[in-house]
Amino acid sequence: MARVAGVTLPKNKRIEVALTYVFGIGRPTSNKILEKLQLNRDKRVHEMTEDEFDLIRNELRTMVVEGDRRREVAMNIKRLQDISCYRGYRHSRGLPVRGQRTKTNSRTRKGKRRTVANKKKEG
């Protein structure tokens, strides 16, 4: 069982992909780490030795990942909300932040549709 930065890596995935299970590491960062450590990115997690994992663990200690990264992101969002900027307002209302249309689409941010009853016509 390979654990890196508090995350259990899936055994049958390539190490290049498996490292992306750590919050704060995407494919480009994963590739840079493996290139710097001169490790084969096509190797599967279960094929790697403990020494190779130690190299990866030592490299990740220099980076902001997992809990620290989550805290950093949460603090950035809180800062936007505290200064009452447009992006902070959108975050607090649960609406799309980056200028997407909201008349249609944006169900991920807005949630399930709720129908509103029509007013009756007088007449």
Beta strands, then each sheet from edge to edge (+ up, - down):
strand 1: 3-4
strand 2: 7-8
sheet 1: 1+ 2-
end
